[in-house]
Amino acid sequence: MPNIKSAKKRVLVSERNRIRNKAWKSAVRTVRNNVADAVKSTSAKNAKEALSHAYEVIDKAVAKGVLHKNAAARRKSRLATKVLALSAK
């Protein structure tokens, strides 16, 4: 533990942010898996609903500063490609 007051505060703040970032990253992974499961079940309706929810979670992660906007766009694009491939069949 640091001795300087501002350094002590930075340790506490960085730990708080680490936990929050971890929770959001976990949520993003969960919705990605939900979309993948919906695509495997070959239900276009379920896949589109899961994709919509995934977009919401990913956009919120960007707003919180957990993901970079380009990383979020890449993830959303990859998920959309899987869902579109399913609906094209």
C-alpha positions in Angstrom: 0.0 0.0 0.0 1.4 3.4 -0.9 2.2 6.0 1.7 1.1 9.1 -0.3 -2.6 10.0 0.1 -3.2 10.5 -3.7 -1.5 7.2 -4.5 -3.7 5.4 -2.0 -6.7 6.9 -3.6 -5.5 5.8 -7.1 -5.2 2.3 -5.8 -8.8 2.3 -4.6 -10.1 3.9 -7.7 -8.3 1.6 -10.1 -9.6 -1.4 -8.2 -13.1 -0.1 -8.4 -12.8 0.5 -12.1 -11.2 -2.9 -12.7 -14.2 -4.7 -11.1 -16.6 -2.6 -13.1 -14.7 -3.3 -16.4 -14.6 -7.0 -15.6 -18.4 -7.1 -15.1 -19.1 -5.3 -18.4 -16.6 -7.5 -20.3 -18.2 -10.5 -18.9 -21.7 -9.2 -20.0 -20.4 -8.7 -23.5 -19.0 -12.2 -23.6 -22.3 -13.6 -22.3 -24.4 -11.9 -25.0 -22.0 -13.0 -27.7 -22.5 -16.6 -26.5 -26.3 -16.1 -26.4 -26.2 -15.0 -30.0 -24.1 -18.0 -31.0 -26.5 -20.3 -29.2 -29.5 -18.7 -31.0 -27.7 -19.1 -34.3 -27.0 -22.8 -33.6 -30.7 -23.4 -32.7 -31.5 -22.1 -36.3 -34.3 -19.9 -35.1 -34.0 -16.6 -37.0 -36.4 -14.8 -34.6 -34.5 -15.8 -31.5 -31.2 -14.9 -33.2 -32.4 -11.4 -34.1 -33.7 -10.8 -30.6 -30.4 -12.0 -29.1 -28.5 -9.7 -31.6 -30.6 -6.7 -30.6 -29.9 -7.3 -26.9 -26.2 -7.8 -27.7 -26.1 -4.4 -29.5 -27.6 -2.8 -26.4 -25.0 -4.3 -24.0 -22.1 -3.6 -26.4 -23.2 0.0 -26.8 -23.5 0.5 -23.1 -20.0 -0.9 -22.6 -18.7 1.7 -25.1 -20.6 4.5 -23.2 -19.0 3.3 -19.9 -15.5 3.4 -21.5 -15.0 -0.4 -21.2 -14.7 -1.0 -25.0 -13.3 1.2 -27.7 -15.9 2.2 -30.3 -14.1 0.4 -33.1 -13.8 -2.8 -31.1 -17.5 -2.6 -30.4 -18.2 -2.1 -34.1 -16.1 -5.1 -35.0 -17.9 -7.3 -32.5 -21.3 -6.1 -33.6 -20.4 -6.7 -37.2 -19.2 -10.3 -36.5 -22.4 -11.1 -34.7 -24.6 -9.6 -37.4 -22.7 -11.6 -40.0 -23.6 -14.8 -38.2 -27.3 -13.8 -37.8 -27.5 -12.7 -41.5 -26.0 -16.0 -42.7 -28.7 -17.8 -40.7 -31.6 -15.8 -42.1 -30.2 -16.2 -45.7 -30.5 -20.0 -45.4 
